[in-house]
Amino acid sequence: MRTMDTDSPSVVVDSTASSAADSRRSIRQYEPTPIPDADLRELLRLAGRAPSAYNAQPWRFVVVQDAALKARLAAAAYGQRQVTAAPATIVMYSDMQDALERMPESMHPGMPEDQRTAGVESFRATFTGQTVEQREAWGIAQSNIALGYLLLLAESLGYATSPMLGFHPEQVKALLGLPAHVRITALVTIGLAAEDGFAPHRLPAESLVTFR
Ligand SMILES: Cc1cc2nc3c(=O)[nH]c(=O)nc-3n(C[C@H](O)[C@H](O)[C@H](O)COP(=O)(O)O)c2cc1C
């Protein structure tokens, strides 16, 4: 319940999420310790809990741990050294073609059958006629929600990250053998931090928020 006469939050805030939001920062130096596959799978499962319009979930992930492949990925990312320094780099991309094909699977099984059918038809009607560019721009917007989840969840699980948009998308796609129609959302290096990074610095919230 929200009360009008207090500045305190009116909801119980999950301390793990709030402390992760406060402590997270980009880290570009990492310990060489590999990340257990189980941790990566759990992280990406949880990141996939992100909501998306139509529940379309167009995000896809490739986890790159192979040293030779990481070196080539770093070259495609303007030589950014965090890619080779981190034990893993997650390549996030949007695949709306696959999302379109899997729409019946994405619709909630608890919905009445006629609503599920209508949802699939509405999704297909919206996106089938669009260009790849148009539909992947939408897919990237959805995927960025999962990117935010991923960064916050990694922090809460004890892993440092650095998200990156500085790369040649076509080179990254060619390296990983990704289909031409997909669009890369971001690269995310991940591992145990070997530097403090910069303390988070943000514009004051009060300068970004209005209440009416
Ligand atoms: C989508 C996205 C792309 C970014 N691309 C790069 C990048 O290519 N190289 C880099 O060093 N940092 C990159 N950053 C890191 C930002 O510079 C950083 O998040 C921002 O300055 C805030 O710092 P903090 O993450 O330490 O709080 C990126 C961040 C985001 C969210």
Ligand as a Chemical Component Dictionary entry (heavy atoms), coordinates in Angstrom:
data_LIG
# 
_chem_comp.id                   LIG 
_chem_comp.type                 NON-POLYMER 
_chem_comp.pdbx_formal_charge   0 
_chem_comp.three_letter_code    LIG 
# 
loop_
_chem_comp_atom.comp_id 
_chem_comp_atom.atom_id 
_chem_comp_atom.alt_atom_id 
_chem_comp_atom.type_symbol 
_chem_comp_atom.charge 
_chem_comp_atom.model_Cartn_x 
_chem_comp_atom.model_Cartn_y 
_chem_comp_atom.model_Cartn_z 
_chem_comp_atom.pdbx_ordinal 
LIG C1  C1  C 0 24.506 -1.312 -24.681 1  
LIG C2  C2  C 0 25.857 -0.931 -24.127 2  
LIG C3  C3  C 0 26.964 -0.904 -24.960 3  
LIG C4  C4  C 0 28.229 -0.607 -24.462 4  
LIG N1  N1  N 0 29.323 -0.707 -25.287 5  
LIG C5  C5  C 0 30.555 -0.627 -24.743 6  
LIG C6  C6  C 0 31.701 -0.931 -25.530 7  
LIG O1  O1  O 0 31.636 -1.285 -26.706 8  
LIG N2  N2  N 0 32.919 -0.841 -24.933 9  
LIG C7  C7  C 0 33.058 -0.503 -23.619 10 
LIG O2  O2  O 0 34.198 -0.454 -23.129 11 
LIG N3  N3  N 0 31.979 -0.215 -22.840 12 
LIG C8  C8  C 0 30.740 -0.272 -23.379 13 
LIG N4  N4  N 0 29.629 -0.046 -22.588 14 
LIG C9  C9  C 0 29.804 0.291  -21.167 15 
LIG C10 C10 C 0 29.330 1.707  -20.838 16 
LIG O3  O3  O 0 30.307 2.643  -21.220 17 
LIG C11 C11 C 0 29.033 1.742  -19.347 18 
LIG O4  O4  O 0 27.989 0.844  -19.040 19 
LIG C12 C12 C 0 28.628 3.137  -18.855 20 
LIG O5  O5  O 0 29.678 4.042  -19.015 21 
LIG C13 C13 C 0 28.237 3.103  -17.381 22 
LIG O6  O6  O 0 29.287 2.551  -16.615 23 
LIG P1  P1  P 0 29.072 1.283  -15.697 24 
LIG O7  O7  O 0 28.577 0.159  -16.563 25 
LIG O8  O8  O 0 30.449 0.990  -15.144 26 
LIG O9  O9  O 0 28.100 1.668  -14.646 27 
LIG C14 C14 C 0 28.373 -0.287 -23.089 28 
LIG C15 C15 C 0 27.247 -0.269 -22.268 29 
LIG C16 C16 C 0 26.011 -0.604 -22.766 30 
LIG C17 C17 C 0 24.827 -0.663 -21.820 31 
# 
loop_
_chem_comp_bond.comp_id 
_chem_comp_bond.atom_id_1 
_chem_comp_bond.atom_id_2 
_chem_comp_bond.value_order 
_chem_comp_bond.pdbx_ordinal 
LIG C1  C2  SING 1  
LIG C2  C3  SING 2  
LIG C2  C16 DOUB 3  
LIG C3  C4  DOUB 4  
LIG C4  N1  SING 5  
LIG C4  C14 SING 6  
LIG N1  C5  DOUB 7  
LIG C5  C6  SING 8  
LIG C5  C8  SING 9  
LIG C6  O1  DOUB 10 
LIG C6  N2  SING 11 
LIG N2  C7  SING 12 
LIG C7  O2  DOUB 13 
LIG C7  N3  SING 14 
LIG N3  C8  DOUB 15 
LIG C8  N4  SING 16 
LIG N4  C9  SING 17 
LIG N4  C14 SING 18 
LIG C9  C10 SING 19 
LIG C10 O3  SING 20 
LIG C10 C11 SING 21 
LIG C11 O4  SING 22 
LIG C11 C12 SING 23 
LIG C12 O5  SING 24 
LIG C12 C13 SING 25 
LIG C13 O6  SING 26 
LIG O6  P1  SING 27 
LIG P1  O7  DOUB 28 
LIG P1  O8  SING 29 
LIG P1  O9  SING 30 
LIG C14 C15 DOUB 31 
LIG C15 C16 SING 32 
LIG C16 C17 SING 33 
# 
